[in-house]
Amino acid sequence: MDASPAARRVAFAVIVCVFAALGAYLLGPLTHRGGTPGGKPAAAASGQTTIRAQPSVRAAGPGPASVYQWLPFTQAGLSAAASTVVRFGNAYGTYTYTEDGAAYIAPLQSVTSAQLAGQIEAAYEAPGVAAARQDEKQVSVGTAMIGSIRAFGPGSLTFVVLVTQQISSAAGRSRQATDYAVTVTGSGTSWQVSDVELASAGNS
C-alpha cells in the first residue's frame, strides 16, 4: 500500500540524514589530479533549496520506512553519483603550472561530459589565467567533500561540494576553500558531471 502524504513529506524532510550517513561512509576526501585555478564554466540555473536530512523515519503502518522507495534512485546509485562528484572535485582543484590544458583536463574526462570538459579546458587555458599561473609557478592540490544535496530528479543530482586547495607558488603557500554546486546526470550507477557553478550562483 502506498505511504500516506504525511509519511512522504516526513521521508522527504529526513533524507539528508541518509545522505549525511552515506557521506560519512563513502565520501572521505579522495585525492585526484585536475582542477581549475580560475574562470569556471557556467550554465544557467534556477535557485534551489538545499535539502538536509534527519534520522530514519517510520511510515504509517508497521515496520520502518525505506527512504529510497520515494526517491528516483537507489542507495547504490546515490553512492555512485557521490563518488563521481568527489573524484571530479579532487581533480578540478588540482593543477600545476607545468601542465597545458590537455594534461590538466585528462583526469577529469572519465567523470565529466565532453561539453563541460571542453569548457573547463578553455577556462584553464585563458591567456590571463594561464600567464598568471605560470609566472607565479602555481601548484594546487584539491580535496573535495560533499556537504549536502541541493536538488535531485529522475536523471540528475546536484551536490554542494567544498573544494579545498592547498596552493604553493613563488610567493609561498596558501589555502583556498570554495563551495560549488556540481550536477551529475545519468542513471543507475553510471553518472557524469554535466555542470559546475559556484554554490552561491546556484545550479540545476
DOLOPA-584740 format. One record per residue: residue number from 0; residue in one letter; x, y, z of N, C-alpha, C in turn. Coordinates in steps of 0.05 Angstrom, whole numbers. Atoms other than C-alpha are relative to their C-alpha. Example, Ala and Ser with C-alpha at 12.3 -4.5 7.8 and 13.67 -1.06 7.14 Angstrom:
2
[0 'A' [18 -24 0] [246 -90 156] [18 24 0]]
[1 'S' [-16 -24 -1] [273 -21 143] [-15 22 14]]
This chain:
204
[0 'M' [17 -24 0] [0 0 0] [18 25 0]]
[1 'D' [-15 -24 1] [25 69 -16] [1 14 26]]
[2 'A' [-2 -15 -25] [50 112 41] [-18 25 -2]]
[3 'S' [17 -23 -1] [6 169 63] [16 25 -8]]
[4 'P' [-14 -25 6] [22 241 41] [17 10 23]]
[5 'A' [-15 -9 -24] [44 256 112] [26 -15 2]]
[6 'A' [-25 17 -2] [94 198 111] [19 8 -22]]
[7 'R' [-18 -8 21] [120 221 44] [14 26 7]]
[8 'R' [-12 -25 -8] [131 291 70] [22 -4 21]]
[9 'V' [-20 5 -21] [167 265 131] [25 -12 -13]]
[10 'A' [-23 13 13] [211 220 88] [16 19 -16]]
[11 'F' [-14 -20 16] [228 277 41] [16 18 19]]
[12 'A' [-14 -18 -19] [246 321 101] [24 -13 13]]
[13 'V' [-21 13 -16] [291 268 131] [23 -11 -17]]
[14 'I' [-21 14 16] [333 245 71] [28 9 5]]
[15 'V' [-28 -8 -2] [394 286 89] [15 -16 21]]
[16 'C' [-14 18 -19] [409 242 149] [11 -24 -15]]
[17 'V' [-10 22 16] [413 186 99] [24 9 -16]]
[18 'F' [-23 -10 16] [458 229 55] [24 4 18]]
[19 'A' [-23 -6 -18] [500 250 115] [13 -26 9]]
[20 'A' [-11 25 -9] [508 179 140] [15 -13 -23]]
[21 'L' [-13 11 23] [524 156 70] [26 14 -6]]
[22 'G' [-24 -16 4] [574 213 63] [22 -8 19]]
[23 'A' [-20 7 -20] [609 193 127] [13 -27 -8]]
[24 'Y' [-10 27 7] [616 122 100] [16 1 -26]]
[25 'L' [-11 1 26] [633 137 28] [19 23 -8]]
[26 'L' [-10 -24 13] [657 207 19] [23 13 15]]
[27 'G' [-24 -11 -11] [721 215 57] [15 12 -22]]
[28 'P' [-14 -13 22] [768 260 19] [16 -20 -16]]
[29 'L' [-16 16 19] [796 224 -42] [18 20 -14]]
[30 'T' [-18 -18 13] [854 253 -80] [4 -8 -29]]
[31 'H' [-3 4 28] [857 260 -155] [14 25 -12]]
[32 'R' [-11 -23 14] [891 306 -205] [-21 14 -15]]
[33 'G' [18 -15 16] [857 360 -244] [-8 26 14]]
[34 'G' [9 -24 -14] [821 425 -226] [2 25 -17]]
[35 'T' [-1 -25 15] [813 496 -249] [7 23 18]]
[36 'P' [-9 -22 -17] [851 555 -220] [-16 25 -4]]
[37 'G' [15 -25 5] [805 607 -250] [-19 -4 -23]]
[38 'G' [19 0 22] [747 621 -297] [-16 -25 -1]]
[39 'K' [16 24 -1] [695 569 -280] [-22 1 -22]]
[40 'P' [22 0 19] [647 549 -337] [-27 0 15]]
[41 'A' [26 -3 -13] [575 565 -321] [-22 -9 -18]]
[42 'A' [25 5 15] [506 542 -343] [-22 13 15]]
[43 'A' [22 -14 -13] [442 580 -329] [-14 -19 19]]
[44 'A' [13 17 -20] [408 553 -267] [-19 16 17]]
[45 'S' [18 -13 -19] [350 569 -222] [8 -6 28]]
[46 'G' [-6 3 -28] [358 578 -147] [-16 -24 11]]
[47 'Q' [13 23 -11] [341 516 -107] [7 -1 30]]
[48 'T' [-3 2 -28] [335 498 -34] [16 -24 8]]
[49 'T' [-16 23 -9] [387 454 -1] [-17 -18 18]]
[50 'I' [14 19 -17] [358 391 29] [18 -11 21]]
[51 'R' [-17 12 -21] [385 369 96] [-16 -22 14]]
[52 'A' [15 24 -10] [367 301 124] [0 -3 30]]
[53 'Q' [4 7 -28] [344 276 191] [4 -30 3]]
[54 'P' [-2 29 -4] [348 207 223] [-23 -15 -14]]
[55 'S' [20 16 14] [307 149 194] [-28 4 13]]
[56 'V' [28 -4 -9] [231 152 200] [-16 -26 -3]]
[57 'R' [18 22 4] [173 105 204] [-25 10 -15]]
[58 'A' [24 -7 15] [116 107 155] [-24 -9 17]]
[59 'A' [25 10 -13] [44 99 177] [-2 -29 -5]]
[60 'G' [1 29 3] [35 26 190] [24 -13 11]]
[61 'P' [-22 15 -13] [82 -29 214] [26 2 -15]]
[62 'G' [-26 2 13] [156 -31 200] [12 26 -7]]
[63 'P' [-13 -25 7] [208 22 185] [-3 7 -29]]
[64 'A' [2 -9 28] [202 63 122] [28 0 -13]]
[65 'S' [-25 -3 16] [256 59 68] [-2 25 -15]]
[66 'V' [1 -25 14] [270 129 44] [2 -4 -30]]
[67 'Y' [-5 3 29] [293 103 -23] [-25 -8 -16]]
[68 'Q' [24 7 15] [223 78 -40] [-13 25 -12]]
[69 'W' [12 -25 10] [204 151 -51] [20 17 -17]]
[70 'L' [-20 -15 15] [267 172 -88] [5 -13 -28]]
[71 'P' [-3 10 28] [284 165 -163] [27 -13 -4]]
[72 'F' [-26 14 2] [350 128 -148] [3 -18 24]]
[73 'T' [-6 19 -21] [376 71 -106] [23 10 17]]
[74 'Q' [-23 -6 -17] [426 73 -50] [26 -3 -16]]
[75 'A' [-24 4 17] [478 44 -98] [3 22 -20]]
[76 'G' [-1 -22 19] [460 98 -149] [10 25 13]]
[77 'L' [-8 -24 -14] [468 153 -98] [30 -1 7]]
[78 'S' [-28 4 -6] [535 124 -76] [18 5 -24]]
[79 'A' [-16 -4 25] [560 122 -148] [1 29 -8]]
[80 'A' [1 -28 8] [537 193 -162] [18 16 19]]
[81 'A' [-17 -15 -19] [571 219 -98] [29 -6 -5]]
[82 'S' [-28 7 6] [635 182 -115] [10 15 -24]]
[83 'T' [-7 -14 24] [635 213 -184] [6 30 6]]
[84 'V' [-3 -29 -7] [627 283 -154] [26 4 16]]
[85 'V' [-25 -3 -16] [684 273 -104] [24 -3 -18]]
[86 'R' [-22 3 19] [730 248 -159] [3 25 -17]]
[87 'F' [-1 -24 16] [712 308 -201] [11 23 16]]
[88 'G' [-9 -23 -17] [722 358 -144] [30 -2 6]]
[89 'N' [-29 3 -5] [791 329 -127] [16 9 -24]]
[90 'A' [-15 -7 24] [813 335 -199] [-3 29 -8]]
[91 'Y' [6 -27 7] [780 402 -210] [18 20 15]]
[92 'G' [-15 -18 -16] [820 433 -154] [30 -5 -1]]
[93 'T' [-29 8 1] [888 402 -172] [12 8 -27]]
[94 'Y' [-13 -7 25] [935 431 -224] [29 8 6]]
[95 'T' [-27 -11 -2] [1007 452 -237] [6 18 -23]]
[96 'Y' [-7 -19 21] [1036 509 -277] [14 -13 -23]]
[97 'T' [-14 13 21] [1075 459 -318] [-19 -14 -20]]
[98 'E' [19 15 17] [1012 428 -348] [-14 19 -20]]
[99 'D' [17 -14 19] [977 451 -411] [-29 -9 4]]
[100 'G' [29 6 -4] [901 447 -418] [-6 -30 -3]]
[101 'A' [5 29 5] [902 376 -447] [8 -17 24]]
[102 'A' [-10 16 -23] [943 349 -389] [-17 5 25]]
[103 'Y' [17 -6 -23] [901 385 -337] [-27 -13 -2]]
[104 'I' [27 11 3] [835 360 -365] [-1 -30 -1]]
[105 'A' [0 29 4] [857 288 -375] [-13 -15 24]]
[106 'P' [12 15 -22] [839 264 -304] [-30 5 4]]
[107 'L' [28 -6 -3] [771 297 -309] [-18 -14 -21]]
[108 'Q' [16 9 23] [749 265 -375] [-16 -25 7]]
[109 'S' [15 24 -6] [727 199 -345] [-25 5 16]]
[110 'V' [23 -6 -17] [677 233 -299] [-16 25 -9]]
[111 'T' [11 -26 9] [657 295 -340] [-10 -3 -28]]
[112 'S' [10 0 28] [614 305 -401] [19 14 -18]]
[113 'A' [-18 -11 19] [651 323 -464] [-3 30 -2]]
[114 'Q' [5 -29 3] [618 392 -468] [12 15 24]]
[115 'L' [-11 -14 -24] [636 411 -396] [30 -2 0]]
[116 'A' [-29 3 1] [707 383 -404] [12 21 -18]]
[117 'G' [-9 -20 19] [716 429 -464] [-1 28 12]]
[118 'Q' [2 -26 -13] [692 489 -424] [21 4 21]]
[119 'I' [-20 -2 -21] [738 474 -366] [28 4 -12]]
[120 'E' [-27 -2 13] [798 465 -412] [4 28 -11]]
[121 'A' [-2 -27 11] [783 531 -446] [5 21 22]]
[122 'A' [-4 -19 -22] [778 567 -379] [28 -3 11]]
[123 'Y' [-27 4 -11] [844 536 -356] [21 13 -18]]
[124 'E' [-19 -11 20] [879 560 -420] [-5 30 -6]]
[125 'A' [5 -29 5] [850 631 -418] [27 15 4]]
[126 'P' [-27 -12 -1] [911 676 -432] [8 12 26]]
[127 'G' [-7 -13 -25] [909 718 -369] [3 -19 23]]
[128 'V' [-1 20 -22] [895 659 -323] [25 -17 -3]]
[129 'A' [-23 17 4] [949 615 -355] [26 15 5]]
[130 'A' [-24 -16 -4] [1001 671 -354] [5 4 30]]
[131 'A' [-3 -5 -29] [989 686 -280] [9 -26 13]]
[132 'R' [-7 26 -11] [993 612 -263] [29 -7 -5]]
[133 'Q' [-28 6 7] [1059 604 -299] [20 19 12]]
[134 'D' [-18 -20 -11] [1090 669 -276] [4 -5 30]]
[135 'E' [-1 4 -29] [1074 652 -203] [8 -29 7]]
[136 'K' [-7 28 -4] [1093 578 -212] [-19 -13 20]]
[137 'Q' [21 11 -18] [1028 556 -180] [-3 -30 -3]]
[138 'V' [6 28 -1] [1016 485 -159] [-22 -3 21]]
[139 'S' [22 3 -19] [950 465 -126] [-8 -30 2]]
[140 'V' [11 27 -5] [925 401 -94] [-28 3 12]]
[141 'G' [28 -3 -8] [850 397 -87] [-11 -24 14]]
[142 'T' [15 21 -15] [807 357 -38] [-29 8 1]]
[143 'A' [28 -6 1] [732 353 -46] [-15 -14 22]]
[144 'M' [17 12 -19] [680 340 7] [-29 9 -4]]
[145 'I' [28 -7 5] [605 337 -4] [-13 9 26]]
[146 'G' [14 -11 -23] [564 380 44] [-29 -7 1]]
[147 'S' [29 5 0] [493 368 21] [-9 -6 -29]]
[148 'I' [12 3 26] [447 352 -37] [-19 24 -3]]
[149 'R' [16 -24 5] [415 414 -67] [-26 -8 -15]]
[150 'A' [24 7 16] [366 381 -116] [5 -27 -12]]
[151 'F' [-2 26 15] [350 315 -150] [-25 -4 -16]]
[152 'G' [21 7 18] [307 288 -205] [4 -28 -11]]
[153 'P' [-3 28 11] [298 223 -245] [27 -5 -12]]
[154 'G' [-26 5 13] [363 233 -282] [22 19 8]]
[155 'S' [-21 -18 -9] [403 284 -243] [1 4 30]]
[156 'L' [-4 -7 -28] [431 302 -175] [19 23 1]]
[157 'T' [-18 -23 -4] [462 368 -153] [9 0 29]]
[158 'F' [-13 0 -26] [511 366 -95] [13 27 5]]
[159 'V' [-16 -23 -9] [540 424 -56] [26 -12 10]]
[160 'V' [-26 12 -5] [615 408 -53] [20 21 9]]
[161 'L' [-21 -18 -9] [670 442 -14] [26 -10 -12]]
[162 'V' [-26 7 11] [735 441 -54] [21 17 14]]
[163 'T' [-22 -13 -14] [796 458 -12] [26 -4 -16]]
[164 'Q' [-25 1 15] [860 476 -49] [24 8 18]]
[165 'Q' [-26 -7 -13] [930 475 -18] [18 10 -23]]
[166 'I' [-13 -12 22] [967 523 -64] [28 9 8]]
[167 'S' [-27 -10 -3] [1042 534 -69] [8 15 -25]]
[168 'S' [-9 -17 22] [1074 588 -112] [26 13 8]]
[169 'A' [-24 -14 -6] [1134 632 -117] [-3 19 24]]
[170 'A' [5 -18 -23] [1101 676 -64] [-3 -15 26]]
[171 'G' [4 16 -24] [1093 619 -14] [-23 -19 -2]]
[172 'R' [23 19 -1] [1036 574 9] [-25 14 9]]
[173 'S' [26 -11 -8] [962 589 16] [-21 -22 -2]]
[174 'R' [22 19 0] [896 553 25] [-25 15 -9]]
[175 'Q' [24 -12 10] [832 567 -12] [-22 -21 1]]
[176 'A' [23 18 -2] [764 536 2] [-24 12 -14]]
[177 'T' [22 -10 16] [705 544 -46] [-22 -20 -2]]
[178 'D' [23 17 3] [635 516 -47] [-10 1 -29]]
[179 'Y' [11 2 27] [610 491 -114] [-26 -16 0]]
[180 'A' [23 17 6] [543 464 -138] [8 -16 -25]]
[181 'V' [-9 19 21] [561 403 -180] [-23 -18 -7]]
[182 'T' [22 17 9] [508 368 -222] [10 -24 -16]]
[183 'V' [-6 24 15] [514 297 -245] [-26 -9 -14]]
[184 'T' [23 11 14] [468 265 -297] [6 -29 -7]]
[185 'G' [-4 28 6] [457 192 -311] [-22 -17 12]]
[186 'S' [20 18 -12] [421 132 -282] [15 -24 12]]
[187 'G' [-12 23 -12] [435 70 -241] [26 8 14]]
[188 'T' [-26 -6 -12] [509 71 -222] [18 14 -20]]
[189 'S' [-16 -14 21] [532 109 -285] [-7 29 0]]
[190 'W' [5 -28 -3] [539 184 -275] [24 16 -12]]
[191 'Q' [-20 -19 10] [577 242 -307] [-6 28 10]]
[192 'V' [4 -28 -7] [587 313 -283] [-7 16 -25]]
[193 'S' [9 -15 24] [549 358 -331] [0 30 5]]
[194 'D' [0 -28 -5] [552 425 -296] [14 6 27]]
[195 'V' [-12 -8 -25] [592 462 -243] [-3 31 2]]
[196 'E' [3 -28 -5] [578 530 -212] [9 6 28]]
[197 'L' [-2 -9 -28] [596 570 -151] [-27 -6 13]]
[198 'A' [24 8 -14] [546 546 -99] [-18 25 3]]
[199 'S' [16 -25 -4] [524 619 -89] [-15 8 -25]]
[200 'A' [13 -7 26] [505 623 -163] [-23 -19 -6]]
[201 'G' [21 19 4] [460 562 -159] [8 -20 -22]]
[202 'N' [-4 21 19] [456 501 -203] [-25 -17 -2]]
[203 'S' [23 17 3] [403 456 -232] [8 -27 -10]]
